[in-house]
Amino acid sequence: MPGALPDGEPVPAGGTLPESARAGLGKRPFGIYVHVPFCATRCGYCDFNTYTAAELGGGPSASLATYPALAIAEIGFARKVLGDVDAGVSTVFFGGGTPTLLPPTALGDILRAVDGEFGLRPGAEVTAEANPESVDEASLAGLREQGITRVSFGMQSAVPSVLATLDRVHQPGRPAHCAAWARAAGFSHVSLDLIYGTPGETDADWRCSLDAAVAARPDHVSAYALTLEPGTRLAARVRRGELAGTDDDVLADRYLVADEVLTAAGLGWYEISNWAASEPSRCAHNMLYWTEGDWWGIGPGAHSHVGGTRWWNVRHPAAYAARIAAGNSPGQAREVLAEPERQLERVMLGIRLAQGYPVPMLGPAGRANAAAVVAEGLASRGAYADGRIVLTQRGRLLADAVTRALTD
Protein backbone atom coordinates (compact mmCIF):
# COMPACT_ATOMS: atom_id res chain seq x y z
CA MET A 1 0.00 0.00 0.00
CA PRO A 2 1.30 3.48 -0.80
CA GLY A 3 1.88 6.44 1.46
CA ALA A 4 4.13 7.49 4.32
CA LEU A 5 4.03 5.33 7.43
CA PRO A 6 4.65 6.17 11.08
CA ASP A 7 7.87 4.84 12.56
CA GLY A 8 5.90 2.49 14.81
CA GLU A 9 7.33 0.15 17.40
CA PRO A 10 9.19 -3.10 16.71
CA VAL A 11 7.13 -6.20 16.00
CA PRO A 12 8.13 -9.09 18.31
CA ALA A 13 9.99 -11.82 16.42
CA GLY A 14 7.20 -14.20 17.38
CA GLY A 15 4.53 -11.75 16.20
CA THR A 16 2.78 -11.75 19.60
CA LEU A 17 -0.20 -9.40 19.71
CA PRO A 18 -1.24 -7.24 22.67
CA GLU A 19 -4.13 -8.61 24.72
CA SER A 20 -6.17 -5.57 23.66
CA ALA A 21 -5.94 -6.77 20.06
CA ARG A 22 -6.88 -10.33 20.89
CA ALA A 23 -10.02 -9.29 22.76
CA GLY A 24 -13.00 -9.99 20.52
CA LEU A 25 -10.93 -11.86 17.93
CA GLY A 26 -13.25 -14.20 16.06
CA LYS A 27 -16.31 -12.06 16.79
CA ARG A 28 -15.40 -9.50 14.14
CA PRO A 29 -15.22 -10.30 10.42
CA PHE A 30 -11.78 -11.65 9.48
CA GLY A 31 -10.11 -11.48 6.08
CA ILE A 32 -6.81 -12.36 4.46
CA TYR A 33 -5.02 -10.02 2.05
CA VAL A 34 -2.31 -11.61 -0.10
CA HIS A 35 0.10 -9.12 -1.66
CA VAL A 36 1.80 -10.43 -4.79
CA PRO A 37 4.56 -7.84 -5.35
CA PHE A 38 5.48 -8.63 -8.96
CA CYS A 39 4.71 -6.78 -12.18
CA ALA A 40 5.82 -7.35 -15.76
CA THR A 41 6.47 -3.59 -16.17
CA ARG A 42 6.27 -0.60 -13.83
CA CYS A 43 3.48 1.91 -14.52
CA GLY A 44 4.61 5.52 -14.32
CA TYR A 45 1.95 6.58 -11.81
CA CYS A 46 2.27 3.65 -9.37
CA ASP A 47 4.06 3.80 -6.01
CA PHE A 48 2.77 0.48 -4.68
CA ASN A 49 5.27 -2.01 -3.33
CA THR A 50 5.92 -3.86 -6.58
CA TYR A 51 8.97 -5.10 -8.44
CA THR A 52 9.82 -6.15 -11.98
CA ALA A 53 12.20 -9.04 -12.67
CA ALA A 54 14.90 -6.54 -13.66
CA GLU A 55 14.52 -4.65 -10.37
CA LEU A 56 14.83 -7.86 -8.34
CA GLY A 57 17.87 -9.07 -10.24
CA GLY A 58 16.66 -12.66 -10.41
CA GLY A 59 17.53 -13.60 -6.82
CA PRO A 60 16.17 -17.03 -5.88
CA SER A 61 14.63 -15.78 -2.63
CA ALA A 62 12.59 -13.13 -4.41
CA SER A 63 10.90 -14.73 -7.40
CA LEU A 64 7.52 -15.72 -8.72
CA ALA A 65 8.57 -19.36 -8.36
CA THR A 66 9.41 -19.17 -4.64
CA TYR A 67 6.73 -16.71 -3.54
CA PRO A 68 3.77 -19.12 -3.09
CA ALA A 69 5.67 -21.24 -0.55
CA LEU A 70 6.65 -18.10 1.37
CA ALA A 71 3.05 -16.87 1.45
CA ILE A 72 1.87 -20.28 2.66
CA ALA A 73 4.52 -20.21 5.39
CA GLU A 74 3.27 -16.82 6.59
CA ILE A 75 -0.29 -18.14 6.67
CA GLY A 76 0.93 -20.88 9.01
CA PHE A 77 2.75 -18.26 11.09
CA ALA A 78 -0.49 -16.23 11.34
CA ARG A 79 -2.34 -19.28 12.64
CA LYS A 80 0.26 -19.72 15.41
CA VAL A 81 0.05 -16.07 16.42
CA LEU A 82 -3.74 -16.00 16.52
CA GLY A 83 -3.96 -19.31 18.34
CA ASP A 84 -6.90 -21.66 18.24
CA VAL A 85 -9.57 -18.96 18.28
CA ASP A 86 -12.28 -19.53 15.67
CA ALA A 87 -11.34 -16.80 13.19
CA GLY A 88 -12.98 -18.22 10.08
CA VAL A 89 -12.09 -16.26 6.94
CA SER A 90 -14.94 -14.42 5.25
CA THR A 91 -12.87 -12.72 2.52
CA VAL A 92 -9.59 -13.33 0.70
CA PHE A 93 -8.11 -10.71 -1.62
CA PHE A 94 -5.15 -11.34 -3.95
CA GLY A 95 -3.75 -7.89 -4.73
CA GLY A 96 -0.55 -6.46 -6.04
CA GLY A 97 1.32 -6.00 -8.10
CA THR A 98 -0.13 -8.45 -10.55
CA PRO A 99 -1.38 -11.60 -8.79
CA THR A 100 -2.24 -13.19 -12.12
CA LEU A 101 1.45 -13.40 -13.04
CA LEU A 102 1.28 -16.46 -10.79
CA PRO A 103 -0.39 -19.49 -12.37
CA PRO A 104 -3.95 -20.16 -11.19
CA THR A 105 -2.77 -23.32 -9.41
CA ALA A 106 -0.37 -21.26 -7.28
CA LEU A 107 -3.17 -18.94 -6.15
CA GLY A 108 -5.24 -22.06 -5.50
CA ASP A 109 -2.50 -23.51 -3.32
CA ILE A 110 -2.40 -20.32 -1.23
CA LEU A 111 -6.18 -20.32 -0.95
CA ARG A 112 -6.19 -23.93 0.22
CA ALA A 113 -3.60 -23.03 2.85
CA VAL A 114 -5.91 -20.31 4.14
CA ASP A 115 -8.78 -22.78 4.25
CA GLY A 116 -6.63 -25.42 5.92
CA GLU A 117 -5.34 -23.11 8.66
CA PHE A 118 -8.41 -20.97 9.35
CA GLY A 119 -11.34 -22.34 7.39
CA LEU A 120 -13.19 -20.40 4.72
CA ARG A 121 -16.65 -19.38 5.86
CA PRO A 122 -19.55 -20.53 3.67
CA GLY A 123 -19.94 -18.14 0.75
CA ALA A 124 -16.55 -16.54 1.35
CA GLU A 125 -15.62 -13.89 -1.21
CA VAL A 126 -12.28 -14.57 -2.94
CA THR A 127 -11.05 -11.77 -5.21
CA ALA A 128 -8.10 -11.66 -7.59
CA GLU A 129 -6.90 -8.44 -9.17
CA ALA A 130 -5.73 -8.80 -12.75
CA ASN A 131 -4.08 -6.61 -15.35
CA PRO A 132 -5.97 -7.23 -18.59
CA GLU A 133 -2.83 -8.29 -20.44
CA SER A 134 -2.00 -10.92 -17.78
CA VAL A 135 -5.03 -13.16 -18.37
CA ASP A 136 -6.86 -14.94 -21.16
CA GLU A 137 -9.81 -17.29 -21.49
CA ALA A 138 -7.88 -20.29 -20.19
CA SER A 139 -6.30 -18.58 -17.19
CA LEU A 140 -9.62 -17.04 -16.11
CA ALA A 141 -11.26 -20.44 -16.31
CA GLY A 142 -8.36 -21.75 -14.24
CA LEU A 143 -8.86 -19.07 -11.58
CA ARG A 144 -12.52 -19.97 -11.28
CA GLU A 145 -11.66 -23.67 -10.97
CA GLN A 146 -9.23 -22.83 -8.13
CA GLY A 147 -11.98 -21.20 -6.07
CA ILE A 148 -11.63 -17.52 -6.99
CA THR A 149 -15.15 -16.04 -6.90
CA ARG A 150 -14.55 -12.44 -7.99
CA VAL A 151 -12.13 -10.79 -10.42
CA SER A 152 -11.15 -7.13 -10.67
CA PHE A 153 -9.53 -5.81 -13.84
CA GLY A 154 -7.30 -2.74 -13.91
CA MET A 155 -8.88 -1.01 -16.90
CA GLN A 156 -7.90 2.59 -15.92
CA SER A 157 -8.93 4.10 -19.29
CA ALA A 158 -10.28 3.24 -22.73
CA VAL A 159 -8.29 5.97 -24.49
CA PRO A 160 -4.89 5.05 -26.02
CA SER A 161 -3.25 8.40 -25.26
CA VAL A 162 -4.32 8.25 -21.60
CA LEU A 163 -3.10 4.67 -21.24
CA ALA A 164 0.23 5.74 -22.78
CA THR A 165 0.61 8.57 -20.25
CA LEU A 166 -0.03 6.07 -17.44
CA ASP A 167 2.46 3.61 -19.01
CA ARG A 168 -0.28 0.99 -19.26
CA VAL A 169 0.47 -1.54 -21.98
CA HIS A 170 -2.90 -3.23 -22.61
CA GLN A 171 -4.97 -2.43 -25.66
CA PRO A 172 -8.05 -0.24 -24.96
CA GLY A 173 -10.59 -2.97 -25.82
CA ARG A 174 -8.86 -5.70 -23.82
CA PRO A 175 -10.75 -5.19 -20.49
CA ALA A 176 -14.10 -5.73 -22.21
CA HIS A 177 -12.84 -9.03 -23.63
CA CYS A 178 -11.58 -10.00 -20.17
CA ALA A 179 -14.96 -9.22 -18.60
CA ALA A 180 -16.71 -11.39 -21.18
CA TRP A 181 -14.22 -14.24 -20.68
CA ALA A 182 -14.68 -13.99 -16.92
CA ARG A 183 -18.45 -14.27 -17.18
CA ALA A 184 -18.05 -17.24 -19.54
CA ALA A 185 -15.74 -18.85 -16.97
CA GLY A 186 -18.51 -18.64 -14.36
CA PHE A 187 -17.63 -15.45 -12.47
CA SER A 188 -20.81 -13.72 -11.36
CA HIS A 189 -18.85 -10.78 -9.90
CA VAL A 190 -16.64 -8.80 -12.29
CA SER A 191 -15.19 -5.40 -11.41
CA LEU A 192 -13.38 -2.75 -13.44
CA ASP A 193 -11.04 -0.11 -11.99
CA LEU A 194 -10.88 3.34 -13.61
CA ILE A 195 -8.63 6.36 -13.03
CA TYR A 196 -9.64 9.94 -13.85
CA GLY A 197 -7.54 13.08 -13.94
CA THR A 198 -4.57 11.77 -15.92
CA PRO A 199 -2.57 14.70 -17.36
CA GLY A 200 -3.88 15.42 -20.84
CA GLU A 201 -7.16 13.55 -20.35
CA THR A 202 -10.17 15.50 -21.69
CA ASP A 203 -13.79 15.45 -20.60
CA ALA A 204 -14.58 13.48 -23.76
CA ASP A 205 -11.83 10.97 -22.93
CA TRP A 206 -13.34 10.37 -19.49
CA ARG A 207 -16.83 9.87 -20.88
CA CYS A 208 -15.40 7.47 -23.44
CA SER A 209 -13.81 5.41 -20.67
CA LEU A 210 -17.00 5.37 -18.61
CA ASP A 211 -19.08 4.35 -21.63
CA ALA A 212 -16.63 1.56 -22.45
CA ALA A 213 -16.70 0.33 -18.86
CA VAL A 214 -20.49 0.27 -18.76
CA ALA A 215 -20.62 -1.51 -22.12
CA ALA A 216 -18.46 -4.31 -20.68
CA ARG A 217 -21.31 -5.07 -18.23
CA PRO A 218 -19.40 -5.34 -14.95
CA ASP A 219 -21.42 -5.52 -11.74
CA HIS A 220 -18.89 -3.31 -9.94
CA VAL A 221 -16.82 -0.26 -10.91
CA SER A 222 -14.21 1.62 -8.89
CA ALA A 223 -13.24 5.12 -10.05
CA TYR A 224 -10.35 6.94 -8.40
CA ALA A 225 -8.85 10.37 -8.95
CA LEU A 226 -5.22 10.10 -9.98
CA THR A 227 -2.80 11.05 -7.22
CA LEU A 228 0.66 12.17 -8.31
CA GLU A 229 2.75 10.22 -5.83
CA PRO A 230 6.25 11.55 -5.05
CA GLY A 231 8.99 9.43 -6.57
CA THR A 232 6.96 8.18 -9.53
CA ARG A 233 7.88 8.85 -13.15
CA LEU A 234 4.58 10.60 -13.79
CA ALA A 235 5.02 12.98 -10.84
CA ALA A 236 8.53 13.79 -12.10
CA ARG A 237 7.21 14.59 -15.58
CA VAL A 238 4.63 16.97 -14.13
CA ARG A 239 7.24 18.57 -11.87
CA ARG A 240 9.53 19.15 -14.89
CA GLY A 241 6.67 20.76 -16.81
CA GLU A 242 6.46 18.04 -19.46
CA LEU A 243 2.83 17.43 -18.49
CA ALA A 244 0.25 19.68 -16.85
CA GLY A 245 -1.33 18.58 -13.59
CA THR A 246 -5.12 18.30 -13.26
CA ASP A 247 -7.08 20.99 -11.43
CA ASP A 248 -9.15 19.98 -8.37
CA ASP A 249 -12.28 21.50 -9.93
CA VAL A 250 -11.78 19.30 -13.00
CA LEU A 251 -11.43 16.24 -10.75
CA ALA A 252 -14.69 17.15 -9.01
CA ASP A 253 -16.47 17.50 -12.36
CA ARG A 254 -15.09 14.13 -13.49
CA TYR A 255 -16.42 12.52 -10.31
CA LEU A 256 -19.89 13.96 -10.93
CA VAL A 257 -19.86 12.64 -14.49
CA ALA A 258 -18.83 9.20 -13.20
CA ASP A 259 -21.67 9.19 -10.70
CA GLU A 260 -24.14 10.25 -13.39
CA VAL A 261 -23.07 7.63 -15.94
CA LEU A 262 -22.67 4.73 -13.51
CA THR A 263 -25.95 5.47 -11.72
CA ALA A 264 -27.78 5.60 -15.05
CA ALA A 265 -26.29 2.18 -15.84
CA GLY A 266 -27.78 0.69 -12.66
CA LEU A 267 -24.62 0.85 -10.53
CA GLY A 268 -25.30 2.59 -7.22
CA TRP A 269 -22.61 4.17 -5.08
CA TYR A 270 -21.97 2.37 -1.80
CA GLU A 271 -18.59 3.96 -1.01
CA ILE A 272 -17.37 7.28 -2.36
CA SER A 273 -15.23 5.71 -5.09
CA ASN A 274 -17.18 2.48 -5.63
CA TRP A 275 -20.41 1.59 -7.41
CA ALA A 276 -22.17 -1.80 -7.49
CA ALA A 277 -25.20 -3.34 -9.16
CA SER A 278 -26.50 -4.85 -5.90
CA GLU A 279 -25.46 -5.54 -2.33
CA PRO A 280 -23.94 -8.96 -3.27
CA SER A 281 -21.89 -7.13 -5.93
CA ARG A 282 -20.15 -4.94 -3.36
CA CYS A 283 -16.57 -5.80 -2.46
CA ALA A 284 -16.97 -7.52 0.90
CA HIS A 285 -13.23 -7.45 1.53
CA ASN A 286 -13.06 -3.67 1.21
CA MET A 287 -16.18 -3.35 3.36
CA LEU A 288 -14.23 -5.22 6.04
CA TYR A 289 -11.52 -2.52 5.86
CA TRP A 290 -14.07 0.29 6.03
CA THR A 291 -16.01 -1.13 8.99
CA GLU A 292 -13.13 -1.90 11.38
CA GLY A 293 -12.88 -5.61 10.71
CA ASP A 294 -9.73 -7.69 11.23
CA TRP A 295 -7.38 -8.81 8.49
CA TRP A 296 -3.94 -10.35 8.15
CA GLY A 297 -1.83 -9.10 5.25
CA ILE A 298 0.43 -11.74 3.68
CA GLY A 299 3.53 -10.80 1.67
CA PRO A 300 6.17 -8.07 1.35
CA GLY A 301 4.87 -4.67 2.44
CA ALA A 302 1.42 -6.05 3.32
CA HIS A 303 -0.55 -4.35 6.10
CA SER A 304 -2.55 -6.07 8.83
CA HIS A 305 -5.04 -4.97 11.48
CA VAL A 306 -6.37 -6.89 14.45
CA GLY A 307 -8.36 -5.23 17.20
CA GLY A 308 -6.80 -1.78 16.95
CA THR A 309 -3.23 -3.01 16.41
CA ARG A 310 -1.88 -2.63 12.91
CA TRP A 311 1.46 -3.59 11.45
CA TRP A 312 3.23 -3.70 8.12
CA ASN A 313 5.70 -6.17 6.70
CA VAL A 314 9.18 -5.43 5.44
CA ARG A 315 8.91 -4.21 1.87
CA HIS A 316 11.61 -6.00 -0.11
CA PRO A 317 10.89 -9.59 -1.16
CA ALA A 318 14.41 -10.74 -0.23
CA ALA A 319 14.13 -9.31 3.31
CA TYR A 320 10.66 -10.84 3.60
CA ALA A 321 11.94 -14.24 2.47
CA ALA A 322 14.81 -14.14 4.97
CA ARG A 323 12.47 -13.49 7.90
CA ILE A 324 10.03 -16.18 6.84
CA ALA A 325 12.88 -18.67 6.39
CA ALA A 326 14.06 -17.90 9.94
CA GLY A 327 10.57 -18.52 11.31
CA ASN A 328 10.25 -14.91 12.44
CA SER A 329 7.57 -12.31 11.90
CA PRO A 330 8.04 -10.42 8.64
CA GLY A 331 6.61 -7.35 10.38
CA GLN A 332 8.72 -4.22 10.06
CA ALA A 333 6.84 -2.15 12.66
CA ARG A 334 3.44 -1.75 14.29
CA GLU A 335 1.30 0.73 16.16
CA VAL A 336 -1.39 0.23 18.78
CA LEU A 337 -4.12 2.78 18.13
CA ALA A 338 -5.45 4.78 21.05
CA GLU A 339 -9.22 5.21 21.27
CA PRO A 340 -9.20 8.79 19.87
CA GLU A 341 -7.31 7.53 16.79
CA ARG A 342 -9.71 4.64 16.35
CA GLN A 343 -12.70 6.97 16.65
CA LEU A 344 -11.26 9.31 14.02
CA GLU A 345 -10.84 6.39 11.62
CA ARG A 346 -14.34 5.05 12.34
CA VAL A 347 -15.86 8.39 11.38
CA MET A 348 -13.53 9.03 8.42
CA LEU A 349 -14.28 5.64 6.88
CA GLY A 350 -17.88 5.33 8.02
CA ILE A 351 -19.10 8.52 6.38
CA ARG A 352 -17.61 7.37 3.07
CA LEU A 353 -20.23 4.63 2.97
CA ALA A 354 -23.75 5.01 1.58
CA GLN A 355 -25.07 3.51 4.81
CA GLY A 356 -23.61 6.50 6.63
CA TYR A 357 -22.53 6.86 10.24
CA PRO A 358 -24.74 6.86 13.37
CA VAL A 359 -25.02 10.32 14.94
CA PRO A 360 -25.11 8.90 18.52
CA MET A 361 -21.68 7.33 17.93
CA LEU A 362 -20.10 10.74 17.27
CA GLY A 363 -18.28 12.56 20.05
CA PRO A 364 -19.91 15.60 21.72
CA ALA A 365 -18.32 18.08 19.28
CA GLY A 366 -19.28 15.93 16.30
CA ARG A 367 -22.87 15.68 17.42
CA ALA A 368 -22.96 19.45 17.89
CA ASN A 369 -21.59 20.03 14.37
CA ALA A 370 -23.78 17.44 12.65
CA ALA A 371 -26.73 19.78 12.23
CA ALA A 372 -24.50 22.36 10.53
CA VAL A 373 -23.20 19.71 8.12
CA VAL A 374 -26.80 18.92 7.18
CA ALA A 375 -27.74 22.60 6.91
CA GLU A 376 -24.85 23.17 4.49
CA GLY A 377 -26.22 20.45 2.21
CA LEU A 378 -23.35 18.05 2.83
CA ALA A 379 -25.48 15.34 4.44
CA SER A 380 -29.03 14.08 3.92
CA ARG A 381 -31.77 15.72 6.01
CA GLY A 382 -33.90 12.59 5.92
CA ALA A 383 -31.08 10.33 7.09
CA TYR A 384 -30.17 12.82 9.83
CA ALA A 385 -33.75 12.72 11.08
CA ASP A 386 -33.29 8.94 11.34
CA GLY A 387 -30.07 9.39 13.32
CA ARG A 388 -27.43 8.90 10.60
CA ILE A 389 -25.00 11.07 8.68
CA VAL A 390 -25.27 10.11 5.00
CA LEU A 391 -23.34 12.27 2.56
CA THR A 392 -25.08 14.01 -0.30
CA GLN A 393 -23.35 14.09 -3.67
CA ARG A 394 -21.83 17.46 -2.74
CA GLY A 395 -20.84 16.03 0.62
CA ARG A 396 -18.96 13.23 -1.11
CA LEU A 397 -16.83 15.84 -2.86
CA LEU A 398 -16.06 17.44 0.52
CA ALA A 399 -15.79 14.30 2.64
CA ASP A 400 -12.52 15.39 4.25
CA ALA A 401 -14.09 18.64 5.45
CA VAL A 402 -17.09 16.74 6.82
CA THR A 403 -14.75 14.38 8.68
CA ARG A 404 -13.00 17.34 10.30
CA ALA A 405 -16.32 18.87 11.34
CA LEU A 406 -17.52 15.62 12.90
CA THR A 407 -14.29 14.83 14.74
CA ASP A 408 -13.15 18.26 16.03
Residue pairs with C-beta under 8 A, 6 or more apart in sequence:
1 48
1 49
1 301
1 303
1 312
2 47
2 48
2 229
5 312
5 333
6 333
6 335
7 333
8 311
8 312
8 332
8 333
8 334
8 335
9 333
9 334
9 335
9 336
10 333
10 334
11 311
11 329
11 331
11 332
11 333
11 334
12 329
13 328
13 329
14 81
14 328
14 329
15 77
15 78
15 80
15 81
15 329
15 331
16 81
17 81
17 82
17 306
17 307
17 309
18 309
18 336
20 307
20 308
20 309
20 336
21 306
21 307
21 308
21 309
21 336
22 83
22 85
22 306
22 307
23 307
24 307
25 82
25 85
25 87
25 294
25 306
25 307
26 85
26 86
26 87
26 88
28 292
28 293
28 294
28 307
29 90
29 91
29 288
29 291
29 293
29 294
30 87
30 88
30 89
30 90
30 118
30 293
30 294
30 295
30 296
31 89
31 90
31 91
31 92
31 93
31 285
31 288
31 293
31 294
31 295
31 296
32 75
32 89
32 91
32 92
32 93
32 114
32 118
32 295
32 296
32 298
33 92
33 93
33 95
33 285
33 295
33 296
33 297
33 298
33 302
33 303
33 304
34 71
34 92
34 93
34 94
34 95
34 99
34 110
34 298
34 299
34 302
35 49
35 95
35 96
35 97
35 297
35 298
35 299
35 300
35 301
35 302
36 67
36 94
36 95
36 96
36 97
36 98
36 99
36 101
36 102
36 299
37 49
37 50
37 51
37 96
37 97
37 299
37 300
37 301
37 317
38 50
38 51
38 52
38 53
38 64
38 67
38 96
38 97
38 98
38 101
38 102
39 50
39 51
39 52
39 96
39 97
39 98
39 101
39 131
40 52
40 98
40 101
40 131
40 133
40 134
40 169
41 52
41 167
41 169
42 50
42 52
42 55
42 167
42 233
43 166
43 167
43 168
44 165
44 166
44 167
44 232
44 233
44 234
44 237
45 166
45 167
45 195
45 198
45 226
45 228
45 229
45 232
45 233
45 234
45 235
46 229
46 232
47 229
47 230
47 231
47 232
48 96
48 97
49 97
49 300
49 301
49 315
50 96
50 97
50 98
51 62
51 317
56 62
56 63
56 317
56 318
59 318
60 66
61 317
61 318
61 321
61 322
61 325
62 316
62 317
62 318
62 320
62 321
64 101
64 102
66 321
67 102
67 106
67 299
67 317
68 102
68 106
68 109
68 110
70 299
70 320
70 321
70 324
71 110
71 113
71 298
71 299
72 109
72 110
72 113
73 324
74 298
74 299
74 324
74 330
75 110
75 113
75 114
75 117
75 298
76 113
76 117
77 324
77 327
77 329
78 117
78 296
78 298
79 117
79 118
81 329
82 296
82 306
87 118
87 294
88 118
88 119
88 120
88 121
89 114
89 115
89 118
89 119
89 120
89 121
89 124
90 121
90 124
90 125
90 284
90 288
91 124
91 125
91 126
91 127
91 284
91 285
91 288
91 295
92 111
92 114
92 120
92 124
92 125
92 126
92 127
92 285
93 126
93 127
93 129
93 285
94 107
94 110
94 126
94 127
94 128
94 129
94 148
95 129
96 129
98 129
98 130
98 131
98 134
99 107
99 128
99 129
99 130
100 128
100 129
100 130
100 131
100 134
100 135
100 139
100 143
101 134
103 139
103 142
104 139
104 142
104 143
104 145
104 146
104 148
105 142
105 146
107 128
107 143
107 146
107 148
108 145
108 146
108 147
110 298
111 120
111 126
111 146
111 147
111 148
112 147
114 120
120 126
124 149
125 149
125 150
125 189
125 283
125 284
125 285
126 147
126 148
126 149
126 150
127 148
127 149
127 150
127 151
127 152
127 283
127 285
128 143
128 148
128 150
128 151
128 152
129 151
129 152
129 153
129 154
130 151
130 152
130 153
130 154
130 178
131 153
131 154
131 170
132 153
132 154
132 155
132 170
132 174
132 175
132 177
132 178
133 169
133 170
133 174
135 143
135 178
135 181
136 181
137 181
137 184
137 185
140 151
140 178
140 181
140 182
140 185
140 187
141 184
141 185
141 186
143 151
143 185
144 185
144 186
144 187
148 187
149 187
149 188
149 189
150 187
150 189
150 190
150 191
150 283
151 182
151 187
151 189
151 190
151 191
152 190
152 191
152 192
152 193
152 220
152 222
152 283
153 175
153 178
153 179
153 182
153 190
153 191
153 192
153 193
154 168
154 193
155 175
155 192
155 193
155 194
155 209
155 212
155 213
155 216
156 162
156 163
156 166
156 168
156 193
156 194
156 195
157 163
157 166
157 168
157 172
157 194
157 195
157 198
157 201
157 205
157 209
158 172
158 173
158 175
158 208
158 209
158 211
158 212
158 213
159 172
159 201
159 205
159 208
159 209
160 172
161 200
161 205
162 198
162 200
162 201
162 205
162 209
163 169
163 170
163 172
165 198
165 199
165 200
165 201
165 234
165 243
166 195
166 198
166 234
167 233
167 234
172 212
173 212
175 192
175 212
175 213
175 216
176 212
176 215
176 216
179 190
179 192
179 216
179 217
179 218
180 216
182 190
183 190
183 217
188 219
189 219
189 220
189 280
189 281
190 217
190 218
190 219
190 220
191 218
191 219
191 220
191 221
191 222
191 283
192 213
192 216
192 218
192 220
192 221
192 222
193 221
193 222
193 223
193 224
194 209
194 210
194 213
194 221
194 222
194 223
194 224
194 258
195 223
195 224
195 225
195 226
196 206
196 209
196 223
196 224
196 225
196 226
196 251
196 254
196 255
196 258
197 225
197 226
197 246
197 250
197 251
197 254
198 226
198 246
199 234
199 237
199 238
199 243
199 244
199 245
199 246
200 243
200 244
201 246
203 253
203 254
203 257
206 254
206 257
206 258
207 257
207 261
210 223
210 257
210 258
210 261
210 262
211 261
213 221
214 221
214 261
214 262
214 265
214 267
219 267
219 276
219 277
219 278
219 281
220 267
220 274
220 275
220 276
220 277
220 281
220 282
220 283
221 262
221 267
221 274
221 275
222 273
222 274
222 275
223 255
223 258
223 262
223 273
223 274
223 275
224 273
225 251
225 254
225 255
226 246
228 234
228 235
228 238
228 245
229 235
234 243
237 243
238 244
238 245
252 397
255 396
255 397
256 393
256 397
259 269
259 275
259 393
262 269
262 275
263 269
263 275
266 277
267 275
267 276
267 277
268 275
268 276
268 277
268 354
269 275
269 354
269 396
270 276
270 279
270 282
270 353
270 354
270 355
271 286
271 287
271 290
271 352
271 353
271 354
272 352
272 391
272 396
272 399
274 282
274 283
274 286
276 282
276 283
285 295
287 293
288 294
288 295
289 295
289 349
290 349
290 350
290 352
290 353
291 349
291 350
291 353
292 342
292 345
292 346
292 349
293 305
294 305
294 306
294 307
295 304
295 305
295 306
296 304
296 306
297 303
297 304
297 312
297 313
299 313
299 320
300 313
300 314
300 315
300 316
300 317
300 319
300 320
300 330
301 312
301 313
301 314
301 315
302 312
302 313
303 310
303 311
303 312
303 313
304 310
304 311
304 312
304 331
308 336
308 337
308 342
309 334
309 335
309 336
309 337
310 334
310 335
310 337
311 331
311 332
311 333
311 334
311 335
312 331
312 332
312 333
312 334
313 320
313 330
313 331
313 332
314 320
314 323
314 330
314 331
314 332
315 332
320 330
323 329
323 330
324 330
337 345
343 363
343 407
344 403
344 407
346 357
346 361
347 357
347 362
347 366
347 403
347 406
347 407
348 403
348 407
350 356
350 357
351 357
351 389
351 391
351 399
351 402
351 403
351 406
352 391
352 399
354 390
355 388
355 390
356 379
356 380
356 383
356 388
356 389
356 390
356 391
357 388
357 389
357 406
358 387
358 388
358 389
359 367
359 370
359 384
359 387
359 388
359 389
360 367
360 387
362 370
362 389
362 406
363 407
365 407
365 408
366 405
366 406
366 407
366 408
369 405
369 406
369 408
370 379
370 384
370 389
370 406
371 384
372 405
373 379
373 389
373 395
373 402
373 405
373 406
374 380
374 381
374 384
374 389
377 392
377 394
377 395
378 391
378 392
378 394
378 395
378 398
378 401
378 402
379 389
379 390
379 391
379 392
379 395
379 402
380 390
380 391
380 392
383 389
383 390
384 390
389 402
389 406
391 399
391 402
395 402
